[in-house]
Amino acid sequence: MQAASRESYQAATERLAAYARGAEPSAVAATADDLLAVAGLLRREPRLRRALSDPARPGADRAGLLGDMLRGKVGADALDLLTGLVSGRWSAPSELLDGTERLGVEALLASADAAGDLGEVEDELFRFGQVVAGQPALSAALSDPVGPAERRAELARELLAGKARPVTVRLVEVALNGFGGRSFTGSLTRLVELTADRRDRQVAYVTVAAPLSDEDERRLGARLSAMYGREVSVKQTVDPSVLGGVSVRVGSDLYDGTVLRRLNETRNALVQR
């Protein structure tokens, strides 16, 4: 987001935080659903996006337009958050869409936080991503952008039934719609990171040939926490093709100590001689 949009979004998140502190988790989750429904409306209606982000119109007029459209169709708390959101300055219509969708996600995370479920939601999102990645046919079915969105959501709900919290299921549905314009896989990854960030943690994606023991994982997490000055949530992927060693990715940092990398380096050095 550009500067003006960031300021408007920051003001909206502060309003959300104030609201969520005094509300029941179920009420915050219902507000999140309203916010995400409006994000879906904005995605489908580019003319509405433009009207609600038009810098030539006063913020109060834009808020009034949205209020007239949504009054009685969404909850009062969602309407208050949304009218506050659109009354701010937005650098582009697409950034208003992104801000609305992101605010809905943050409301879902706030509801999970209030219920004490954030850590479980983070793990469930990551594990579901691992399951999907390990089954090419399933990955293709869920990632297909031309497939009916509701059918893909229904498939995800069937897979997660009885195995994940409602907030996790709802976040997976957000990922299926391409959160922030990302692919399904990219959306899931970003949602895992946002969940960890709300817990004031950094995510470390660790790839190994065989599962780390609990103690080894704990030691690795402690070392990474010391390096980054922040608690680190270790997400482990087992990939026998790396042969041995460990690959760790934290944000844009990659530490690849796998046997496969060393073999590839040796092979490339021999070819260049």
Helices and strands as residue ranges (DSSP letters): H 3-21, H 25-44, H 46-53, H 59-70, H 76-86, H 93-114, H 118-133, H 136-143, H 149-160, H 166-176, G 179-181, H 184-198, E 201-208, H 214-228, E 231-238, G 240-242, E 246-250, E 253-256, H 259-272
